[in-house]
């Protein structure tokens, strides 16, 4: 629980953490939760949380890296199942051979099982205290960080964006 005003960087984290919590705490059955998160926009909030962690990884080191790793694993797992579903739907649409459809059905089921396991183990509230382990860990790490004030954070974000844009500008991309 957060009381009072929080620094702007932590506010950015809390907005998405709260949305994740609302969705993840809304269904106690992991199998049903898989369907709920795949049909909603949970992936968007996980992706944004991952982006915030990436933005602050140079400033907040280990805490940001742990948040990035945790969010990335969930986002990748959600993305994996989404890709399997898309591939399977397309295969069915074009009437792909039965062995191809069967292979894609197994891949989709594995992706579903992987997501269900990850949700159950790290992203669902515990019965004893109602806390979501991955969000609790995120809040413990980032809640204790020495966040900059609004003005310094604004400068940091601006400088970080410039640094990243310069990196892209100075990278020779081979489009072949």
Secondary structure as UniProt FT lines:
FT   HELIX           8..24
FT   HELIX           30..39
FT   TURN            40..41
FT   HELIX           42..93
FT   TURN            94..95
FT   HELIX           98..118
FT   HELIX           119..123
FT   TURN            127..129
FT   HELIX           133..143
FT   HELIX           150..169
//
